Every structure is written in C-alpha cells, then in structure tokens.
Amino acid sequence: MKILISYAYAGIGHKKAARAVEDALSGFSGLEVSNVDMLDYTDTFFKFSYPRVYLFLINRVPLLWGFLYYLLDFKLVDRFLAPVRRFFHSIHAGDFVRFVIKERPDVVVCTHFLPAEVISGLKRKGIFKGRLITIVTDFMPHAFWMAMDSDYFIAGIEGTKKDLMRRGIGEDRIKVFGIPCESKFSVSKSREGLIKKLGLDEGFFNLLVMSGGFGTGPVREIVYSFDSEGEEIRKAIQLIVICGRNKGLYEELSAARATLKCRLNIFGYMDNIDEFMEVSDCIITKSGGLTVSEALSKRLPMIIIQPIPGQETRNCKVLTGYGAAVRADSVKDVLVHVRDFIDYPEKIIGIKRRAGLFSYPDAARAIARFVLSSL
C-alpha cells in the first residue's frame, strides 16, 4: 500500500503535522510512505514567493492579511475566485501533478490546503482514483480548506466538525481526531531531570516564550518588559525564550543578556519543544494550530499574545471561549496575566483541566489507524 503525505511549507506547523502522521504510520508493516513538500514540485518563482508573501503580510501588514483572510472566506467571493485560484495553482503545480500520477498512491493525506485542493481537482477529473484525506490544522476552517472531493476531513475538535458541516461537508465524511502532533508530546518526563538537561535553574516559575518556527511576534518586547518590572516578579520567574529561525533575535537577546536583570535563557530553533513545555508553568505564544495542539497535549496554560487577524484570532477565540487559554493584546496584558497566575495558582489548575477537554495527544496514531481502515 502506497501512502503519500503532503504539505506546503508556509509555516513549520503543517510540516510537523505531516511528520507526526508519517511517524505514526511507520509503526505499521506493509506500507510505503512518502512525505513531500508540494512546493518542492512547483516552479522556482512559486516556491520562493509562496511562504515569503505570507510572512510579509503577517509581519508587516497583519491588518491587510486579516482583511484578505475574511474577504476570501465569504461564500460569494470564494465562488467567484476559487476557479481562478485553482487555475493559477495548476499552472505552477504541474510537476506535483505529474509526480502524483507517476507514483499512484492509494491514499493522499494532506496537512495543508494547497495540495488538498490540487488532489481534489485531480479526483474531480477522474485522474486520481485513490483516497484523499484532508487534515484541517486550525480549529476553525477557511474556504481554502474546502477540497470538496476529499473522501474525509480530519477535524481538531467538535467545533471544527460543526463548521465543516455548515460549509456543506457531510457528517459521515468528518472525523474528530485532533490536530496531529508528535507522539513525544504525550509522554511525561521528570521535570527535575529536564531542568538539569536544559541548563535551567530550579525553583522558579518557568515562563516559556515562543512565536513559531520563524520567530515572529513581540518576543524582544516581552523580555525587556519583564526586565523593567519590579524585583519581586523578576525574582519569581525564569524566562525561556525560543527564537526559532530568527537569528537576528537570537543574537540580539544573547548580546543583551549580560546587562539584563531578569533570569533569561535563550535558544534558537529546537527540536525538543516537548521538553521545554514539560518544564514550563506557562507559555506565551501565538495561536497557530500546531503550537496550540502541542501545548494542549502537555496541558500547558497559554497566554496568547496579539493573535494575527485570521486563523490565529479564530483559534484564540475558541480556546479563550472555553477557558483553555487567556488572550493578551499587549505586552502589558502579558504581565498582568503572569502576575495573576503566580498570585493565584488555582487559576493555572483550572486552565489545565479545561485544556484537557481539547487535548488529543494520540491524534497522529488515531489518524494513522483511520487511514488504514478507510481502504
């Protein structure tokens, strides 16, 4: 049996979700599993511009991105523009189409809407006759995710399922398994041992600051704000900052560390985020689907900082609506929430319990089993 997993690298989350499903499938024998970035099978211009345009919009003009996100989600607008979008993608994705036709997988599993839409078009034309399973990696879908010829949609929570049904997807085609993350996020480890391994100090309120694989968001502002706070809170906390692939941020904070009064630990791109989450009491992060899923698997309380209009605000609304996270629209709000958690630890306990309602730590394995059973 040949299984193709595909994503588009427009953020590390889609890749990590694809890798989680691939790892889960590796536990079964008799399978030939391949995992590809669809952008590697597009022309040079498309591969170069696709992630960079997205990053430019969310970093430089987030309000414009939010406007476009919601505009393109209107049914009438999507009905008009979807054929244009599909035609545009078909021009640039010719190599991907030829790859799929040549490989003839029995199942294609997509963790990004771009390959899902292309494969859906091939199924509609009768060119691809295998199964298509689309994994929605946000809590609330967008019109872009509506690859209508998908055999199944995998939803993160019941709310995702309801929204998919509202958009015309039959209930029998939707499975709620959660957003897949690596199995290591479901494994508990010794906090004391990990603190020593990671070079951290013991006995502090560990505050993990993350902003995705690209290191976007007001990370430096958060660090400097805690540094200028009173001695009482500086003595209570330990900042653990993950800069991702943002080398400029890593170098700036590393250089400033000697002059800062707060307890600060700085890291670049790390592949053991599960261990950092394990030792943390709270995380300050954006509300991307994968990061949120990982934090939920660890029952880690979240302070969602300045969610980008669009998918992040939708994810944030779901989580805060159920009390599984709190929102901070400014760095000042972050400080208020942290003080609140330190002064009233019972709030941390409450958030952990509510986070458990959204936690699907075995999502990848459940999806792998379903992929096999769907044939």
WOLINJO-V94878 format. One record per backbone hydrogen bond with DSSP energy under -0.5 kcal/mol. CO is the residue of the C=O (numbers start at 1). NH is the residue of the N-H. E is the energy in kcal/mol with one decimal. If there is no record, write none. Layout:
BEGIN
co:nh:e
CO:NH:E
CO:NH:E
END
This chain:
BEGIN
co:nh:e
1:3:-0.5
1:32:-2.9
2:106:-2.3
2:107:-1.5
3:5:-0.5
3:34:-2.3
4:109:-2.9
5:36:-2.7
6:111:-2.1
7:38:-3.2
8:10:-2.2
11:10:-0.6
11:14:-0.7
11:15:-0.7
12:16:-2.5
13:17:-2.3
14:18:-1.9
15:19:-2.5
16:20:-2.2
17:21:-1.9
18:22:-2.3
19:23:-2.7
20:24:-2.0
21:25:-2.2
22:26:-1.3
24:27:-1.1
25:28:-2.0
31:33:-0.6
32:3:-2.6
34:5:-3.1
36:7:-1.7
36:38:-0.7
37:40:-2.0
38:41:-2.3
39:42:-1.3
41:96:-1.2
43:47:-2.5
44:48:-2.3
45:49:-2.6
46:50:-2.5
47:51:-0.6
48:52:-0.7
49:53:-2.8
50:54:-1.3
51:55:-2.5
52:56:-2.4
53:57:-2.2
54:58:-2.4
55:59:-2.0
56:60:-2.7
56:61:-0.9
57:61:-1.0
61:65:-2.0
62:66:-2.7
63:67:-2.5
64:68:-2.6
65:69:-2.8
66:70:-2.3
67:71:-2.5
68:72:-2.7
70:73:-0.6
71:74:-1.6
74:78:-2.9
75:79:-2.4
76:80:-1.5
77:81:-2.6
78:82:-2.9
81:85:-2.8
82:86:-2.8
83:87:-2.1
84:88:-2.4
85:89:-2.5
86:90:-2.2
87:91:-1.5
88:92:-1.4
89:93:-2.1
92:43:-1.0
93:97:-2.2
94:98:-2.4
95:99:-2.1
96:100:-2.4
97:101:-2.4
98:102:-2.2
99:103:-2.7
100:104:-2.5
106:131:-2.7
107:4:-2.9
108:110:-0.5
108:133:-2.8
109:6:-2.6
110:135:-3.2
112:116:-1.3
113:117:-2.4
114:118:-1.9
115:119:-2.8
116:120:-2.4
117:121:-1.8
118:122:-1.7
119:123:-2.3
120:124:-2.2
121:125:-1.6
122:127:-2.3
122:128:-1.2
123:126:-1.1
131:108:-2.6
132:134:-0.5
132:151:-2.1
132:152:-1.6
133:110:-2.6
133:135:-0.6
134:136:-0.7
134:154:-2.9
135:137:-0.7
142:145:-1.9
143:146:-1.6
145:147:-2.5
146:148:-1.7
147:150:-2.4
152:134:-2.5
153:155:-0.6
153:175:-2.5
154:136:-2.2
155:177:-1.4
155:178:-2.3
157:160:-0.5
157:161:-1.6
158:162:-2.3
159:163:-1.9
160:164:-2.4
161:165:-2.4
162:166:-2.0
163:167:-1.2
164:169:-2.2
165:168:-1.7
170:173:-1.9
171:174:-1.5
173:153:-3.0
175:155:-3.0
175:177:-1.0
178:180:-0.6
182:185:-2.0
183:186:-2.1
184:187:-1.3
190:194:-2.1
191:195:-2.4
192:196:-1.6
193:197:-2.2
194:198:-2.7
195:200:-2.6
196:199:-0.9
204:206:-0.9
205:207:-0.5
205:238:-2.2
206:208:-0.7
206:281:-2.6
206:282:-1.2
207:240:-2.7
208:210:-0.6
208:284:-3.3
209:242:-2.7
211:216:-1.6
212:215:-1.4
213:245:-3.0
217:219:-1.8
218:222:-1.8
219:223:-2.2
220:224:-2.5
221:225:-2.0
222:226:-2.1
223:227:-1.8
224:228:-1.3
226:229:-0.9
230:234:-1.7
231:235:-2.2
232:236:-0.7
233:237:-1.6
236:205:-2.9
238:207:-2.8
239:241:-0.5
239:265:-2.2
240:209:-3.2
240:242:-0.5
241:243:-0.7
241:267:-2.5
243:246:-1.7
245:247:-1.6
246:250:-2.0
247:251:-2.7
248:252:-2.2
249:253:-2.5
250:254:-2.1
251:255:-2.1
252:256:-1.8
253:257:-1.2
256:259:-1.4
256:260:-0.8
257:260:-0.9
262:264:-0.7
263:239:-2.7
265:241:-3.0
267:243:-3.2
268:244:-1.1
272:275:-1.1
272:276:-1.4
273:277:-2.6
274:278:-1.8
275:279:-1.5
276:280:-0.5
277:280:-0.8
282:208:-2.7
283:285:-0.6
283:303:-3.0
284:210:-2.8
285:305:-2.2
288:292:-2.3
289:293:-2.1
290:294:-2.5
291:295:-2.4
292:296:-2.6
293:297:-2.0
294:298:-1.3
295:300:-2.8
296:299:-1.4
299:301:-0.6
301:283:-2.4
302:304:-0.6
302:326:-2.3
303:285:-2.0
303:305:-0.7
304:306:-0.5
304:328:-3.1
308:313:-1.3
310:314:-1.9
311:315:-2.4
312:316:-2.6
313:317:-2.2
314:318:-1.9
315:319:-2.2
316:320:-2.9
317:321:-1.8
318:322:-1.2
319:324:-2.7
319:325:-0.6
320:323:-1.0
326:304:-3.1
328:306:-3.1
330:334:-1.4
331:335:-1.9
332:336:-1.8
333:337:-2.4
334:338:-2.5
335:339:-2.4
336:340:-2.1
337:341:-2.4
338:342:-2.3
339:343:-2.7
340:344:-2.4
344:347:-2.3
344:348:-0.5
345:349:-1.6
346:350:-2.1
347:351:-2.2
348:352:-2.3
349:353:-2.0
350:354:-2.2
351:355:-2.7
352:356:-1.3
354:357:-1.2
355:358:-1.5
356:359:-0.7
360:363:-1.9
362:366:-2.3
363:367:-2.7
364:368:-2.4
365:369:-2.4
366:370:-2.0
367:371:-2.7
368:372:-1.7
369:373:-2.1
370:374:-1.8
372:375:-0.9
END
